[in-house]
Amino acid sequence: MFGVFVNVLTVLVGSSCGLLFRKALPRSISDKVMVALGLCTVFLGVDGMIDPDYGGALPLIIIVAMVLGTFVGALLRIDDGISRLGTWVEGKFSRAQKGTVAQGFVTASLVFCVGSMTVVGSLQAGLEGDYTLLLTKSLLDLVSSSMLAASLGIGVLFSALFVLVFQGGLVLLSGVLQPVLTAGAVDAMVCAGALMMVALGLNLVGATKLKVADYLPALVFAPALWWLWNWISPML
């Protein structure tokens, strides 16, 4: 868990620095930074979709995972729940906020936790005690959290809790998850997450107002469907 705690700490430190810097940031500059972050998020999302090997059934798996995940997320109203929580938090920290707590939390949580470095690094930490990837990711998140917090506010700070739960869960359950989270399953999860990052990027540049949190269950469906396909495909 050492690498996870370091990653959580860097998110907290980076977010805090961003919040301090944000107070002195003119609105005109903040808006431009927001658009730049949105464009970067779209780039990361597209890159995440292009990078994995798209052979076999992966495109179909991603489509089914996104459909099922969105259905479950909308049914559970995940985005609405996060928004209500964000509204409550905003009542406690509502001094000239630029952007909502919910938006900052969801955006930062996905940026920090959706990617091969997160999954592979957490598995390596849990199975081999190798923290190299997580520590490298922590340095990247230190910079990212600072920039995100400067534009999106205190919601980014709370994403450290999601990092702790998500990455910590992967580390603690690495022995159980290793047989399931094969290279193909990780690719499927990363691709589903990349689609969400594209949606986040479009939201950040003001092109859409998508409820991205409702797509989150797809991160579970994607590797599960990949594993299921590889189990039944030899029988077909």
NORLIN-V953858 format. One line per field, one symbol per residue. psi: psi as a letter, one per 40 degrees, with the letter a starting at -180 (. if undefined). Layout:
psi = ???
//
This chain:
psi = eddddddddddddddddddddddehidddddddddddddddddddddddddihfibeddddddddddddddddddefdddddddddddddddfggfhhiiddddddddddddehiddddddddddddefheddddddddddddddddddddeaedddeedddddddddddddedddddddgiddddddddddddddddddddddeedigigddeededdddddddddddddddde.
//
